[in-house]
């Protein structure tokens, strides 16, 4: 073992985890390739709110770099962090487009939620609340967000369109851009079926190349940028903090806080189980992992992006042997290199990102297996969460439906003792939340 390997072994305890530098770096590369789509999907979704796509690209990369480095050195886990899908959809489609709040003010809400999030993580309140939330509702939330994201992808790709008679209808398969989306779905689907690492990213590249060759996508004037800029979004959230006095924003902050609260915990535990890190059904150093997530979320809010979360695509790196923070460090370094390629945003159109959104939606549906569908007191709240998000086009309403029905049905089924105090507190929180959302201007429009 040379000096560099010896240092890395001391920092990341490679020998204790029965892994090597080569294996960890290969795992980090695999994780990066698997999740690199967020560099293009996040600007696409947040761009629909009016945000500058180039700045969002840079903020996405920088927040991922910070998150991965924190996860590597604080928690020593092979888990990557980046802005999460779901939070960005809520930001754009529910808050900005649905409630009529400007993206500048919405970023202020993200910043406040990030500060609260960090405080809660520091005092370990986040761990306590996460443990108290019914597992069925956690699983339903992940699946519901997955369907919502897939629905956004189906719309962006032209596979479904608006209809006055039936709300939605099938799109036209004669449009070349729609066919481009279908091509992307099949490419990613085939690669996923063959268990090819980085299937989503490869599908994005293949779809983009076909679009360029056929003229459906125009080539950029330059391919590399040496000066990525954050100017359009940096500090905007802090500059608009006065909006927090508006009661409508309280609901926004609460939802960002709740969604971020639940998003990372399930992913962290699932990945830790896959990596064999769990001990006595508990995750060692989970407090440090949650703090890494919180601090990267705070940094992202300052730079101009929605909350970060642990990425399920880290499972690709873990599957080939990633066991320590060196995997996350490698992923972070690769995000540094990605900053050079912001001009590529112009060729990553809705038709290119749509297949990725649809496939990620499929992956998030796997959490449904954790729900006991034979018990109606559990099945109905879970179903309302899952179906409520896409049908109301509002993630917050879907979550609320679950928490408003779960404690009542559990009580009716004679299982009141299984409903803890925190769940009842959230029951009343969501009553207040729905009231605020519906009495404010545009609050009923999702």
Secondary structure, DSSP 8 states (H G I E B T S, - for coil): --HHHHHHHHHH-TTTTT--HHHHHHHHHHHHHHHTTHHHHHHHHHHTTT--HHHHHHHHHHHHHHHHHHIIIII--S--EEE-TTHHHIIIIIIIHHH---HHHHHHHHHHHHHHHHHHHHTTHHHHHHHHS-HHHHHHHHHHHHHHHHHHHHHHTTSEEEETTTEEEE--TTSHHHHHHHHHHHHHHHHHHTT-TTHHHHHHHHHHHHHHHHTSS---S-S--S----TTTTTHHHHTGGGGGSHHHHHHHHHHHHHHHHHHHHHHHHHHHHHT--BTTB-TTHHHHHHHHHHHHHHHHHHT---EEE-TTHHHHHHTT--SHHHHHHHHHHHHHHGGGGGGGGG--HHHHHHHHHHHHHHHGGGGGGS-TT-HHHHHHHHHHHHHHHHHT-HHHHHHHHHHHHHHHHHHTT-GGGS-HHHHHHHHHHHHHHHHHHHSTTTT--
